Amino acid sequence: MRHNLEMLWKKAFDSGLPVSATPPAWAIMLIRVYDTPYILRYAPGVHGFQTPASEPMVTDLEEILSKVEQYVNQ
């Protein structure tokens, strides 16, 4: 799966993590910049790109982390 955020999200959902079946908008944006042509990972010649808004991403990540902690500690 390596850097495939969409597959990783699906695996987390399929494994029983209580998250939505589809990634949120901020994750979709990260999926796009991490996928071919790998703008975020290998950026030579790229002078700019859009990243997700920090606030909804941080809020969602805190919630996901809490769910992961609960899931692991079961």
Distance bins in CASP14 RR format, pairs under 12 A and 6 or more apart:
PFRMAT RR
TARGET T0000
AUTHOR 0000-0000-0000
RMODE 2
METHOD distances of the structure
MODEL  1
1 7 1 0 1 0 0 0 0 0 0 0 0
1 8 1 0 1 0 0 0 0 0 0 0 0
1 9 0 0 0 0 0 1 0 0 0 0 0
1 10 0 0 0 0 1 0 0 0 0 0 0
1 11 1 0 0 1 0 0 0 0 0 0 0
1 12 0 0 0 0 0 1 0 0 0 0 0
1 34 0 0 0 0 0 1 0 0 0 0 0
2 8 0 0 0 0 1 0 0 0 0 0 0
2 34 0 0 0 0 1 0 0 0 0 0 0
2 35 0 0 0 0 0 1 0 0 0 0 0
2 38 0 0 0 0 0 1 0 0 0 0 0
2 41 0 0 0 0 0 1 0 0 0 0 0
3 30 0 0 0 0 0 1 0 0 0 0 0
3 31 0 0 0 0 1 0 0 0 0 0 0
3 33 0 0 0 0 0 1 0 0 0 0 0
3 34 1 0 1 0 0 0 0 0 0 0 0
3 35 0 0 0 0 1 0 0 0 0 0 0
3 36 0 0 0 0 0 1 0 0 0 0 0
3 38 0 0 0 0 1 0 0 0 0 0 0
3 40 0 0 0 0 1 0 0 0 0 0 0
3 41 1 0 0 1 0 0 0 0 0 0 0
3 42 0 0 0 0 0 1 0 0 0 0 0
4 10 0 0 0 0 1 0 0 0 0 0 0
4 11 0 0 0 0 1 0 0 0 0 0 0
4 23 0 0 0 0 0 1 0 0 0 0 0
4 27 0 0 0 0 0 1 0 0 0 0 0
4 30 0 0 0 0 0 1 0 0 0 0 0
4 31 0 0 0 0 1 0 0 0 0 0 0
4 34 0 0 0 0 1 0 0 0 0 0 0
4 35 1 0 0 1 0 0 0 0 0 0 0
4 36 0 0 0 0 0 1 0 0 0 0 0
4 38 0 0 0 0 0 1 0 0 0 0 0
5 11 0 0 0 0 0 1 0 0 0 0 0
5 12 0 0 0 0 0 1 0 0 0 0 0
5 23 1 0 0 1 0 0 0 0 0 0 0
5 24 0 0 0 0 0 1 0 0 0 0 0
5 26 0 0 0 0 0 1 0 0 0 0 0
5 27 1 0 0 1 0 0 0 0 0 0 0
5 28 0 0 0 0 1 0 0 0 0 0 0
5 29 0 0 0 0 0 1 0 0 0 0 0
5 30 1 0 1 0 0 0 0 0 0 0 0
5 31 1 0 1 0 0 0 0 0 0 0 0
5 32 0 0 0 0 1 0 0 0 0 0 0
5 33 0 0 0 0 1 0 0 0 0 0 0
5 34 1 0 1 0 0 0 0 0 0 0 0
5 35 0 0 0 0 1 0 0 0 0 0 0
5 40 0 0 0 0 0 1 0 0 0 0 0
5 41 0 0 0 0 0 1 0 0 0 0 0
5 52 0 0 0 0 0 1 0 0 0 0 0
6 12 0 0 0 0 0 1 0 0 0 0 0
6 13 0 0 0 0 0 1 0 0 0 0 0
6 21 0 0 0 0 0 1 0 0 0 0 0
6 22 0 0 0 0 1 0 0 0 0 0 0
6 23 1 0 0 1 0 0 0 0 0 0 0
6 24 0 0 0 0 0 1 0 0 0 0 0
6 27 1 0 0 1 0 0 0 0 0 0 0
6 28 0 0 0 0 1 0 0 0 0 0 0
6 29 0 0 0 0 0 1 0 0 0 0 0
6 30 0 0 0 0 1 0 0 0 0 0 0
6 31 1 0 1 0 0 0 0 0 0 0 0
6 32 0 0 0 0 1 0 0 0 0 0 0
6 34 0 0 0 0 1 0 0 0 0 0 0
6 35 0 0 0 0 1 0 0 0 0 0 0
7 13 0 0 0 0 0 1 0 0 0 0 0
7 14 0 0 0 0 0 1 0 0 0 0 0
7 23 0 0 0 0 0 1 0 0 0 0 0
7 27 0 0 0 0 0 1 0 0 0 0 0
7 31 0 0 0 0 1 0 0 0 0 0 0
7 34 0 0 0 0 0 1 0 0 0 0 0
7 35 0 0 0 0 0 1 0 0 0 0 0
8 14 0 0 0 0 0 1 0 0 0 0 0
8 15 0 0 0 0 0 1 0 0 0 0 0
8 17 0 0 0 0 0 1 0 0 0 0 0
8 19 0 0 0 0 0 1 0 0 0 0 0
8 23 0 0 0 0 1 0 0 0 0 0 0
8 27 0 0 0 0 1 0 0 0 0 0 0
8 30 0 0 0 0 0 1 0 0 0 0 0
8 31 0 0 0 0 1 0 0 0 0 0 0
8 34 0 0 0 0 0 1 0 0 0 0 0
8 64 0 0 0 0 0 1 0 0 0 0 0
9 15 0 0 0 0 0 1 0 0 0 0 0
9 17 0 0 0 0 1 0 0 0 0 0 0
9 19 1 0 0 1 0 0 0 0 0 0 0
9 20 0 0 0 0 1 0 0 0 0 0 0
9 21 0 0 0 0 1 0 0 0 0 0 0
9 22 0 0 0 0 1 0 0 0 0 0 0
9 23 1 0 1 0 0 0 0 0 0 0 0
9 24 0 0 0 0 1 0 0 0 0 0 0
9 26 0 0 0 0 0 1 0 0 0 0 0
9 27 1 0 0 1 0 0 0 0 0 0 0
9 28 0 0 0 0 1 0 0 0 0 0 0
9 30 0 0 0 0 0 1 0 0 0 0 0
9 31 0 0 0 0 1 0 0 0 0 0 0
9 34 0 0 0 0 0 1 0 0 0 0 0
9 60 0 0 0 0 0 1 0 0 0 0 0
9 64 0 0 0 0 1 0 0 0 0 0 0
10 16 0 0 0 0 0 1 0 0 0 0 0
10 17 0 0 0 0 0 1 0 0 0 0 0
10 19 0 0 0 0 0 1 0 0 0 0 0
10 20 0 0 0 0 0 1 0 0 0 0 0
10 21 1 0 0 1 0 0 0 0 0 0 0
10 22 0 0 0 0 1 0 0 0 0 0 0
10 23 0 0 0 0 1 0 0 0 0 0 0
10 27 0 0 0 0 0 1 0 0 0 0 0
10 31 0 0 0 0 0 1 0 0 0 0 0
11 17 0 0 0 0 1 0 0 0 0 0 0
11 19 0 0 0 0 0 1 0 0 0 0 0
11 21 0 0 0 0 0 1 0 0 0 0 0
11 23 0 0 0 0 0 1 0 0 0 0 0
12 18 0 0 0 0 1 0 0 0 0 0 0
12 19 1 0 0 1 0 0 0 0 0 0 0
12 20 0 0 0 0 0 1 0 0 0 0 0
12 21 0 0 0 0 0 1 0 0 0 0 0
12 23 0 0 0 0 1 0 0 0 0 0 0
12 27 0 0 0 0 0 1 0 0 0 0 0
12 64 0 0 0 0 1 0 0 0 0 0 0
12 65 0 0 0 0 0 1 0 0 0 0 0
12 67 0 0 0 0 1 0 0 0 0 0 0
12 68 1 0 0 1 0 0 0 0 0 0 0
12 71 0 0 0 0 1 0 0 0 0 0 0
12 72 0 0 0 0 0 1 0 0 0 0 0
13 19 1 0 1 0 0 0 0 0 0 0 0
13 20 1 0 0 1 0 0 0 0 0 0 0
13 21 1 0 1 0 0 0 0 0 0 0 0
13 22 0 0 0 0 1 0 0 0 0 0 0
13 23 0 0 0 0 1 0 0 0 0 0 0
13 27 0 0 0 0 0 1 0 0 0 0 0
13 64 0 0 0 0 0 1 0 0 0 0 0
13 67 0 0 0 0 0 1 0 0 0 0 0
13 71 0 0 0 0 0 1 0 0 0 0 0
14 21 0 0 0 0 1 0 0 0 0 0 0
15 67 0 0 0 0 0 1 0 0 0 0 0
15 68 0 0 0 0 0 1 0 0 0 0 0
15 71 0 0 0 0 1 0 0 0 0 0 0
15 72 0 0 0 0 0 1 0 0 0 0 0
16 67 0 0 0 0 1 0 0 0 0 0 0
16 68 0 0 0 0 0 1 0 0 0 0 0
16 70 0 0 0 0 0 1 0 0 0 0 0
16 71 1 0 0 1 0 0 0 0 0 0 0
16 72 0 0 0 0 0 1 0 0 0 0 0
16 74 0 0 0 0 0 1 0 0 0 0 0
17 63 0 0 0 0 0 1 0 0 0 0 0
17 64 1 0 0 1 0 0 0 0 0 0 0
17 65 0 0 0 0 0 1 0 0 0 0 0
17 66 0 0 0 0 0 1 0 0 0 0 0
17 67 1 0 1 0 0 0 0 0 0 0 0
17 68 1 0 0 1 0 0 0 0 0 0 0
17 69 0 0 0 0 0 1 0 0 0 0 0
17 70 0 0 0 0 1 0 0 0 0 0 0
17 71 1 0 1 0 0 0 0 0 0 0 0
17 72 0 0 0 0 1 0 0 0 0 0 0
17 74 0 0 0 0 0 1 0 0 0 0 0
18 63 0 0 0 0 1 0 0 0 0 0 0
18 64 0 0 0 0 1 0 0 0 0 0 0
18 66 0 0 0 0 0 1 0 0 0 0 0
18 67 1 0 1 0 0 0 0 0 0 0 0
18 68 0 0 0 0 1 0 0 0 0 0 0
18 69 0 0 0 0 0 1 0 0 0 0 0
18 70 0 0 0 0 1 0 0 0 0 0 0
18 71 1 0 0 1 0 0 0 0 0 0 0
18 74 0 0 0 0 0 1 0 0 0 0 0
19 27 0 0 0 0 1 0 0 0 0 0 0
19 60 0 0 0 0 1 0 0 0 0 0 0
19 61 0 0 0 0 0 1 0 0 0 0 0
19 63 0 0 0 0 1 0 0 0 0 0 0
19 64 1 0 0 1 0 0 0 0 0 0 0
19 65 0 0 0 0 0 1 0 0 0 0 0
19 66 0 0 0 0 0 1 0 0 0 0 0
19 67 1 0 0 1 0 0 0 0 0 0 0
19 68 0 0 0 0 1 0 0 0 0 0 0
19 70 0 0 0 0 0 1 0 0 0 0 0
19 71 0 0 0 0 1 0 0 0 0 0 0
20 27 0 0 0 0 1 0 0 0 0 0 0
20 28 0 0 0 0 0 1 0 0 0 0 0
20 60 0 0 0 0 1 0 0 0 0 0 0
20 63 0 0 0 0 0 1 0 0 0 0 0
20 64 0 0 0 0 0 1 0 0 0 0 0
20 67 0 0 0 0 0 1 0 0 0 0 0
22 28 0 0 0 0 1 0 0 0 0 0 0
22 31 0 0 0 0 0 1 0 0 0 0 0
23 29 0 0 0 0 1 0 0 0 0 0 0
23 30 0 0 0 0 1 0 0 0 0 0 0
23 31 1 0 0 1 0 0 0 0 0 0 0
23 32 0 0 0 0 0 1 0 0 0 0 0
23 34 0 0 0 0 0 1 0 0 0 0 0
23 52 0 0 0 0 0 1 0 0 0 0 0
23 57 0 0 0 0 0 1 0 0 0 0 0
23 60 0 0 0 0 1 0 0 0 0 0 0
23 61 0 0 0 0 0 1 0 0 0 0 0
23 64 0 0 0 0 0 1 0 0 0 0 0
24 30 0 0 0 0 1 0 0 0 0 0 0
24 31 0 0 0 0 0 1 0 0 0 0 0
24 52 0 0 0 0 1 0 0 0 0 0 0
24 53 0 0 0 0 0 1 0 0 0 0 0
24 56 1 0 0 1 0 0 0 0 0 0 0
24 57 0 0 0 0 1 0 0 0 0 0 0
24 58 0 0 0 0 0 1 0 0 0 0 0
24 59 0 0 0 0 1 0 0 0 0 0 0
24 60 1 0 1 0 0 0 0 0 0 0 0
24 61 0 0 0 0 1 0 0 0 0 0 0
24 63 0 0 0 0 0 1 0 0 0 0 0
24 64 0 0 0 0 1 0 0 0 0 0 0
25 31 0 0 0 0 0 1 0 0 0 0 0
25 32 0 0 0 0 0 1 0 0 0 0 0
25 50 0 0 0 0 0 1 0 0 0 0 0
25 52 1 0 0 1 0 0 0 0 0 0 0
25 53 0 0 0 0 1 0 0 0 0 0 0
25 56 1 0 0 1 0 0 0 0 0 0 0
25 57 0 0 0 0 1 0 0 0 0 0 0
25 60 0 0 0 0 1 0 0 0 0 0 0
26 32 0 0 0 0 0 1 0 0 0 0 0
26 33 0 0 0 0 0 1 0 0 0 0 0
26 50 0 0 0 0 0 1 0 0 0 0 0
26 51 0 0 0 0 1 0 0 0 0 0 0
26 52 1 1 0 0 0 0 0 0 0 0 0
26 53 1 0 0 1 0 0 0 0 0 0 0
26 54 0 0 0 0 1 0 0 0 0 0 0
26 55 0 0 0 0 1 0 0 0 0 0 0
26 56 1 0 1 0 0 0 0 0 0 0 0
26 57 1 0 1 0 0 0 0 0 0 0 0
26 58 0 0 0 0 1 0 0 0 0 0 0
26 59 0 0 0 0 1 0 0 0 0 0 0
26 60 1 0 0 1 0 0 0 0 0 0 0
26 61 0 0 0 0 1 0 0 0 0 0 0
26 64 0 0 0 0 0 1 0 0 0 0 0
27 33 0 0 0 0 0 1 0 0 0 0 0
27 34 0 0 0 0 0 1 0 0 0 0 0
27 51 0 0 0 0 0 1 0 0 0 0 0
27 52 1 0 0 1 0 0 0 0 0 0 0
27 56 0 0 0 0 0 1 0 0 0 0 0
27 57 0 0 0 0 1 0 0 0 0 0 0
27 60 1 0 0 1 0 0 0 0 0 0 0
27 61 0 0 0 0 1 0 0 0 0 0 0
27 64 0 0 0 0 1 0 0 0 0 0 0
28 34 0 0 0 0 0 1 0 0 0 0 0
28 35 0 0 0 0 0 1 0 0 0 0 0
28 50 0 0 0 0 0 1 0 0 0 0 0
28 52 0 0 0 0 1 0 0 0 0 0 0
28 57 0 0 0 0 0 1 0 0 0 0 0
28 60 0 0 0 0 0 1 0 0 0 0 0
29 35 0 0 0 0 0 1 0 0 0 0 0
29 39 0 0 0 0 0 1 0 0 0 0 0
29 40 0 0 0 0 0 1 0 0 0 0 0
29 49 0 0 0 0 1 0 0 0 0 0 0
29 50 1 0 0 1 0 0 0 0 0 0 0
29 51 1 0 0 1 0 0 0 0 0 0 0
29 52 1 0 1 0 0 0 0 0 0 0 0
29 53 0 0 0 0 1 0 0 0 0 0 0
29 54 0 0 0 0 0 1 0 0 0 0 0
29 56 0 0 0 0 0 1 0 0 0 0 0
29 57 0 0 0 0 1 0 0 0 0 0 0
30 39 0 0 0 0 0 1 0 0 0 0 0
30 40 1 0 0 1 0 0 0 0 0 0 0
30 41 0 0 0 0 0 1 0 0 0 0 0
30 49 0 0 0 0 0 1 0 0 0 0 0
30 50 0 0 0 0 0 1 0 0 0 0 0
30 51 1 0 0 1 0 0 0 0 0 0 0
30 52 1 0 0 1 0 0 0 0 0 0 0
30 53 0 0 0 0 0 1 0 0 0 0 0
30 57 0 0 0 0 1 0 0 0 0 0 0
30 60 0 0 0 0 0 1 0 0 0 0 0
30 61 0 0 0 0 0 1 0 0 0 0 0
31 38 0 0 0 0 0 1 0 0 0 0 0
31 39 0 0 0 0 0 1 0 0 0 0 0
31 40 0 0 0 0 0 1 0 0 0 0 0
31 52 0 0 0 0 0 1 0 0 0 0 0
32 38 0 0 0 0 0 1 0 0 0 0 0
32 39 0 0 0 0 1 0 0 0 0 0 0
32 40 0 0 0 0 1 0 0 0 0 0 0
32 49 0 0 0 0 1 0 0 0 0 0 0
32 50 0 0 0 0 1 0 0 0 0 0 0
32 51 0 0 0 0 0 1 0 0 0 0 0
32 52 0 0 0 0 0 1 0 0 0 0 0
33 39 1 0 1 0 0 0 0 0 0 0 0
33 40 1 0 1 0 0 0 0 0 0 0 0
33 41 0 0 0 0 1 0 0 0 0 0 0
33 42 0 0 0 0 0 1 0 0 0 0 0
33 43 0 0 0 0 1 0 0 0 0 0 0
33 46 0 0 0 0 1 0 0 0 0 0 0
33 48 0 0 0 0 0 1 0 0 0 0 0
33 49 1 0 1 0 0 0 0 0 0 0 0
33 50 1 0 0 1 0 0 0 0 0 0 0
33 51 1 0 0 1 0 0 0 0 0 0 0
33 52 0 0 0 0 1 0 0 0 0 0 0
34 40 1 0 1 0 0 0 0 0 0 0 0
34 41 1 0 0 1 0 0 0 0 0 0 0
34 42 0 0 0 0 0 1 0 0 0 0 0
34 43 0 0 0 0 0 1 0 0 0 0 0
34 49 0 0 0 0 0 1 0 0 0 0 0
34 51 0 0 0 0 0 1 0 0 0 0 0
34 52 0 0 0 0 0 1 0 0 0 0 0
35 41 0 0 0 0 1 0 0 0 0 0 0
35 42 0 0 0 0 0 1 0 0 0 0 0
36 42 0 0 0 0 0 1 0 0 0 0 0
37 43 0 0 0 0 1 0 0 0 0 0 0
37 44 0 0 0 0 0 1 0 0 0 0 0
37 45 0 0 0 0 0 1 0 0 0 0 0
37 46 0 0 0 0 1 0 0 0 0 0 0
37 49 0 0 0 0 0 1 0 0 0 0 0
38 44 0 0 0 0 0 1 0 0 0 0 0
38 46 0 0 0 0 1 0 0 0 0 0 0
38 49 0 0 0 0 0 1 0 0 0 0 0
39 45 0 0 0 0 1 0 0 0 0 0 0
39 46 1 0 1 0 0 0 0 0 0 0 0
39 47 0 0 0 0 0 1 0 0 0 0 0
39 48 0 0 0 0 1 0 0 0 0 0 0
39 49 1 0 1 0 0 0 0 0 0 0 0
39 50 0 0 0 0 1 0 0 0 0 0 0
39 51 0 0 0 0 0 1 0 0 0 0 0
40 46 0 0 0 0 1 0 0 0 0 0 0
40 48 0 0 0 0 0 1 0 0 0 0 0
40 49 1 0 0 1 0 0 0 0 0 0 0
40 50 0 0 0 0 0 1 0 0 0 0 0
40 51 0 0 0 0 1 0 0 0 0 0 0
40 52 0 0 0 0 0 1 0 0 0 0 0
41 49 0 0 0 0 0 1 0 0 0 0 0
42 49 0 0 0 0 0 1 0 0 0 0 0
43 49 1 0 0 1 0 0 0 0 0 0 0
51 57 0 0 0 0 1 0 0 0 0 0 0
52 58 0 0 0 0 1 0 0 0 0 0 0
52 59 0 0 0 0 0 1 0 0 0 0 0
52 60 0 0 0 0 1 0 0 0 0 0 0
52 61 0 0 0 0 0 1 0 0 0 0 0
53 59 0 0 0 0 0 1 0 0 0 0 0
53 60 0 0 0 0 0 1 0 0 0 0 0
54 60 0 0 0 0 0 1 0 0 0 0 0
54 61 0 0 0 0 0 1 0 0 0 0 0
55 61 0 0 0 0 0 1 0 0 0 0 0
55 62 0 0 0 0 0 1 0 0 0 0 0
56 62 0 0 0 0 0 1 0 0 0 0 0
56 63 0 0 0 0 0 1 0 0 0 0 0
57 63 0 0 0 0 0 1 0 0 0 0 0
57 64 0 0 0 0 0 1 0 0 0 0 0
58 64 0 0 0 0 0 1 0 0 0 0 0
58 65 0 0 0 0 0 1 0 0 0 0 0
59 65 0 0 0 0 0 1 0 0 0 0 0
59 66 0 0 0 0 0 1 0 0 0 0 0
60 66 0 0 0 0 0 1 0 0 0 0 0
60 67 0 0 0 0 0 1 0 0 0 0 0
61 67 0 0 0 0 0 1 0 0 0 0 0
61 68 0 0 0 0 0 1 0 0 0 0 0
62 68 0 0 0 0 0 1 0 0 0 0 0
62 69 0 0 0 0 0 1 0 0 0 0 0
63 69 0 0 0 0 0 1 0 0 0 0 0
63 70 0 0 0 0 0 1 0 0 0 0 0
64 70 0 0 0 0 0 1 0 0 0 0 0
64 71 0 0 0 0 0 1 0 0 0 0 0
65 71 0 0 0 0 0 1 0 0 0 0 0
65 72 0 0 0 0 0 1 0 0 0 0 0
66 72 0 0 0 0 0 1 0 0 0 0 0
66 73 0 0 0 0 0 1 0 0 0 0 0
67 73 0 0 0 0 0 1 0 0 0 0 0
67 74 0 0 0 0 0 1 0 0 0 0 0
68 74 0 0 0 0 0 1 0 0 0 0 0
END
